Amino acid sequence: MNRVAILAHSHVTLFEMSCAVELFALPRPEFEDWYQTDVINMENKPISTTGNIVLTTQYTDSLEKYDTLIIPGWPTWDYPIPDIIEREVSNFVSAGKRLLTLCSGAFLPAKLGLLDGKVATTHWMYEKAFREQFPQIRYQSDVLYVFDGSIGCSAGSASALDLGLAVIRQDYGYAIANQVAKRLVVSAHRQGGQTQFVETPILEIPNQFSDALDWANQNLDKSISVDALANKANMSRRTFDRKFRASFDLSPKEWLIQQRVERAKGLLENNSTSIERLANQAGFENATTMRHHFRRLIGISPHQYRNQFNNK
């Protein structure tokens, strides 16, 4: 059982807190095992938030019983940290437990020195202030989320969902994370390194572009060239490459590899097919190529991933 605490506080951001509640506190009877989550406060008073909404949450003076702590936003200015929060959050991180910060939530552990020397990120609007206040932190610019050991930081707003889904994939696997994403009606997986925003939103790209990506996802087990994708999108190769990179901040070839790795993860979790055959089903030329990209993107081998998540 993973006990999760979502920290409500005097300057909590409602959207990020709602993301955390939706991901980790919503009852999910369809799963045999799930998080046990409390929305807590450590100030022992009602909390006034945006729009004069007043929250009443469970008071606690200790984080000891929790395994994961989520910080949905924190003041970016010189705001005094309550002694109890400073003590308990510091002890929590020192114990090696998992800390997740959403949007400006990274400012709390940063102010406590808990991110010194670590990789961290926050909303792009706060990057300048964060860098100026915490030059000792290895700030990662323009990403959706990052992990450094037991600490994960997300950028602004909707990227809280991306970080949360990444954690759920890590804890429960690809299939369950997909079910959670489906209920949220969001993309099941966006790489943490994906850019926070693009100058040309995907919705402004002609429908043929998204149709081409749908076609590719439906045919990942077949040979797909970038030229074929461009033709499906009814674009020249040069225009297609430019539109693709503006939308995803990566090349069409790398996108295809990422989609095939995601396909492989689902196959590894749900059947016992040999790695060689599974590689072909996921669209890789051979098992060696799949192993290379799987380790590069996931950090472990397909065999290790199967042992961790396959219930077959």
JOQUIBEL-V806929 format. One record per helix or strand of 3 or more residues. SS is the DSSP state (~ for helix, > for strand). FROM is the first residue (numbers start at 1). TO is the last residue. Records with the same first field share a line. If there is no record, write none. Layout:
SS->FROM-TO + FROM-TO
This chain:
>->3-7 + 36-41 + 47-49 + 53-55 + 68-72 + 98-102 + 145-148 + 151-154
~->14-25 + 50-52 + 83-94 + 103-111 + 124-133 + 159-172 + 174-184 + 202-204 + 207-218 + 226-232 + 237-248 + 252-270 + 275-282 + 287-298 + 302-309
